[in-house]
């Protein structure tokens, strides 16, 4: 079983990362999908997406949950039936979840040079300490902002206009970021990790006004 990493963020928060090496058939073993999950899986034309979908259900199993205990609200945000908070991500050959007692967000992205070409879509303030040639740092910023988007879960939130990553050092593997949305101003703690050409970041809610 390729459970790649287990990271204990705190007593109430855990990150699980899966390296997707199995086939669809192998990933389907020992899990019972709900009719909705089976329909979603059959609607996926890409085997890569199918494997990502199933690997997340395997991660749920590791965490002690069945697929039936995961559901989505009308905005597409995932929830667990026991009231715990969850965030989900997958990118190519990796998937991940974070489970906590409070709102959380996680993102995994493959490190690719094209991040510099789309940086103007999500970078604003961060240009004060980054430029488009900083592929690794830009990937961290993207993962941070995607994690914040999942955590805040508010329609109309803009990566570029409403999120702000404070200058960070790659060796520290931690960062701070702000969400400034209308009259709501919050500060968050982020951890990030690089592995096998991928970057992961996860946000935990520590808001201060």
SEZA-54328 format. One record per residue: x, y, z of N, C-alpha, C in turn; residue in three letters. Coordinates in steps of 0.1 Angstrom, whole numbers, plus 5000, padded with zeros to 4 digits. Example, Ala and Ser with C-alpha at 12.3 -4.5 7.8 and 13.67 -1.06 7.14 Angstrom:
513249435078512349555078513249675078ALA
512849785071513749895071512950005079SER
end
This chain:
500949885000500050005000500950125000UNK
500850214989501750324988501250454996UNK
501050435009500850555017502150625018UNK
502350735012503650795010504050875022UNK
503150945028503551025040502351035049UNK
502651035062501751075073502351185081UNK
501651295081502251415088501251455099UNK
501751455111500951495123501151645125UNK
500251725121500351875122500151915136UNK
499151855143498851885157498151765162UNK
497651775175496951665181495551645174UNK
495051745167493751725160493851735145UNK
495051745139495151765125496251675119UNK
495851605108496751515102496651525087UNK
497851515080497951505066498351365062UNK
497651315051498051185046498251205031UNK
499351155025499651165011499851025005UNK
499351004994499350874987500150884974UNK
501050794971501650784958500850684949UNK
500350734938499450654931500250564921UNK
500350434924501150344916500250234911UNK
499050214917498250104913497350124901UNK
496750024896495750034886494450064892UNK
493450104883492050124888491550004896UNK
491749884890491249764897491849744911UNK
493149764912493849754924493349854935UNK
493149974930492650084939491250064944UNK
490449984936489049954939488949844950UNK
489949774952489849664962489649714976UNK
488849634984488649664998488049795001UNK
487349854992486549974995485249954988UNK
484150004995482849994990482350134986UNK
482250154973481850284968480350304970UNK
479850424972478450454972477950464958UNK
476650454955476150464941476650594935UNK
476650704943477150834937478550824933UNK
479450764942480850744938481050664926UNK
480250554925480350474913479950544900UNK
478950634901478550714890479650814886UNK
480150884896481250974894482450914887UNK
482750794892483950724886483650684872UNK
482450634869482150594855482150714846UNK
481850824851481750944842483151004839UNK
484150954846485551004843486150934831UNK
486451014821487050954809488550924810UNK
489150994820490650984822490950874833UNK
491750784829492250684839493050754850UNK
493750854847494550934857493550994868UNK
492451044863491451104872490750994880UNK
490550874874489950764881490850714893UNK
492050704889493050664899493250764911UNK
493150894907493250994918492050984927UNK
490850974921489550964928489650844938UNK
490050724933490050604941491150614952UNK
492250674949493350684959492950774971UNK
492050874968491550954979490650864988UNK
489850774982489050684990489950584998UNK
491050544992491950465000492550545012UNK
492850675010493350755021492250775032UNK
491050785028489950785037489950655046UNK
490150545039490150415046491350415057UNK
492450465053493650475062493250565074UNK
492450665072492150755082490950705091UNK
490350595087489250535094487950565089UNK
487750605077486450645071486150565059UNK
484850545057484350485045483950595034UNK
483850555022483450655012482050715015UNK
481150635022479850685026479950795036UNK
481050805043481150915054481751045048UNK
481951045035482451175029481251225020UNK
480951345021479851405013480251545009UNK
479551604999479851734994478651824996UNK
478851954999477752045000477452104986UNK
476552194986476052254973477152324966UNK
478152374973479252444967480452354963UNK
480252224965481252124962482352104972UNK
482152164984483152144995482952015002UNK
484051935005483851805011483651825026UNK
482951725032482651725046482651575051UNK
482851555063482751425069481551415078UNK
480951305079479651295086479851305101UNK
481051285107481351295121481551445125UNK
481551535115481751675118483151725117UNK
484151635115485551675112485651745099UNK
486651835098486851915086487851835077UNK
487651835064488551765055488751855042UNK
489951845037490251895024491051795016UNK
490851795003491251684994492051744982UNK
493051674977493751724965494351604958UNK
494551614945495351514938495951574925UNK
497151534922497851594911498751484905UNK
498451434893499151334886499351204894UNK
500451184900500751054907500651074923UNK
500151184927500051204942498651254945UNK
498151204957496851264962497151284977UNK
496251364983496451394997495151445003UNK
495051415016493951475024494451535037UNK
493751625043494051675056492751675064UNK
492751625076491551615084491851685098UNK
490851755102491151845114489851865121UNK
489951925133488751975141488252105136UNK
489152175128488752315124489052325109UNK
488552435102488752445088490252435083UNK
490452365073491752335067491652335052UNK
492852345046492952335031494252275027UNK
494252195016495452135012495552134996UNK
496752144991496952134976498252074973UNK
498251994963499451934957499551974943UNK
500752014938500952054924502252004919UNK
502251964907503551924900504352054897UNK
505652044900506452164897506752164882UNK
506252274875506452284861506752434857UNK
507652444847508052574843506852664838UNK
505752604834504652684829504052774840UNK
504352744853503852824864504252974862UNK
505352994856505853134854504953204844UNK
504453124834503653184824502253224828UNK
501753164839500453194844500453274857UNK
501653314861501853374874500953504876UNK
500853574864500053704865498553674869UNK
498153554868496753524872496553504887UNK
497653484894497453464909498453544917UNK
499453604911500453684919500253834917UNK
500253904929500154044929501254094938UNK
500854104951501854154961503154074961UNK
503053944958504153854959505253894949UNK
504953974939505954014930507054104937UNK
506754154949507654234956508854144961UNK
508754014961509853934965510053814956UNK
509253794945509453694936509453744922UNK
509953664912509753694898509353564891UNK
509053574879508453454871509553344869UNK
510753364872511753264870511953174883UNK
511253214893511353134906510253024906UNK
510552924898509552814896509152754909UNK
510052714917509752644930508952734939UNK
509352854941508752954950507252984944UNK
507153004931505853024926504852904928UNK
505452784927504552674930504152664944UNK
505052704953504652714967503452814969UNK
503652934963502653044964501352994958UNK
501352924947500052864941499452774951UNK
500252674956499652574966499152644978UNK
499752744983499252824995497952884991UNK
497852954980496653024977495452924974UNK
495752814968494752704965494252654979UNK
495252634988494852585001493952675008UNK
494252805008493452905014492052915008UNK
492052904994490752904987489852794992UNK
490452674994489652554998489152575013UNK
490052635021489752655035488652765037UNK
488752875030487852985032486552965025UNK
486552885014485352835007484252945006UNK
484653055000483653164998483653204983UNK
482453204977482353244963482853384961UNK
483553404950484053534947485453564952UNK
486053474960487353494965488353484953UNK
489153584952490153594941491553564946UNK
492353474940493653444944494453574944UNK
494353654933495153774931494753884939UNK
493453904941492954024948492754014963UNK
492453884967492053874981493053784990UNK
494053734984495053654992496453714990UNK
497153705001498553765001499453675009UNK
500553635003501553545009502653635014UNK
503053625027504153705033505453645028UNK
506553725026507753665022508253545031UNK
508753445024509153325031510453275026UNK
511053175033512253115029511952965026UNK
512452915015512152775011512652675022UNK
513852705028514352615038513552605050UNK
512652705053511852705065510652605064UNK
510152595052508952515049507752555057UNK
507652685060506452735066506252875061UNK
505052925061504753055056503553115063UNK
503353245062502153305067501453375055UNK
500153385056499353445045498153505050UNK
497653605043496453675046495353655036UNK
494053645041492953665033492253795037UNK
492053885027491454015029490254015019UNK
489053985024487953965016486854055021UNK
486454165014485454255019485954315033UNK
485054295043485454345056486054235065UNK
486354115059486854005066488453995064UNK
489154005074490654005073491153895083UNK
491853795077492353685085493753645081UNK
494453595091495853555089495953405091UNK
496753335083496753185084498253135084UNK
498353025090499652955090499652845079UNK
500752835072500952735061502152655064UNK
502152525061503252445060503352395045UNK
504552385040504752325027505852225026UNK
505852145016506752025015507052005000UNK
508251974997508651934983509051784983UNK
508651714972508951574971508851524957UNK
509851464951509751404938509251494927UNK
509551624928509151714917507751764920UNK
507251754931505951804935506051894947UNK
505051974949504952064961503552044967UNK
503552034980502252034988502252144998UNK
501152205000500952305011499652285018UNK
499552305031498352295038498152415047UNK
496952465048496652585056495752535068UNK
496052595079495252575091494752715096UNK
493652715102492952835105493452895119UNK
494253005118494653075129494453225127UNK
493153265125492853405121493153505132UNK
493653615128493853725136493353855129UNK
492653945135492254065128493254175130UNK
end
